[in-house]
């Protein structure tokens, strides 16, 4: 079997781990939501303070 044929055959055998990728995606989304919920008010305060300093209030 030539090299290109071996590569094509190996690609056909690869199915991937779809449930694993789904789990990783859901866990990442969950972490983003939790971190956003905890840090959101503090970041909003920092942003408001920075804008008020730039505008001179």
C-alpha positions in Angstrom: 0.0 0.0 0.0 1.4 3.4 -1.0 1.7 6.3 1.4 -1.3 8.3 0.2 -3.5 5.1 0.3 -2.4 4.5 3.9 -3.3 8.1 4.9 -6.7 7.9 3.2 -7.4 4.5 4.8 -6.4 5.9 8.3 -8.7 8.9 7.8 -11.6 6.7 7.0 -11.0 4.8 10.2 -11.0 7.9 12.4 -14.5 8.6 13.8 -13.6 11.1 16.5 -15.0 11.4 20.0 -18.1 13.4 19.5 -19.5 12.9 23.1 -16.2 14.0 24.5 -16.2 17.2 22.4 -19.8 17.9 23.4 -18.9 17.5 27.1 -15.9 19.8 26.8 -18.0 22.5 25.0 -20.8 22.3 27.6 -18.3 22.5 30.5 -16.5 25.5 29.0 -19.8 27.2 28.5 -20.8 26.5 32.1 -17.5 27.9 33.4 -17.9 31.0 31.3 -21.4 31.5 32.8 -20.2 31.0 36.4 -17.2 33.3 36.0 -19.3 35.9 34.3 -21.8 35.8 37.1 -19.2 36.2 39.8 -17.0 38.7 38.1 -19.6 40.6 36.1 -20.6 43.2 38.8 -17.0 43.9 39.7 -16.0 44.4 36.1 -19.0 46.6 35.5 -18.0 48.8 38.5 -14.4 49.0 37.1 -15.7 50.0 33.7 -18.1 52.6 35.1 -15.3 54.1 37.2 -12.9 54.2 34.2 -15.6 55.9 32.0 -16.4 58.5 34.7 -12.7 59.3 35.0 -12.3 59.7 31.3 -15.3 61.9 31.0 -14.3 64.0 34.1 -17.3 63.2 36.4 
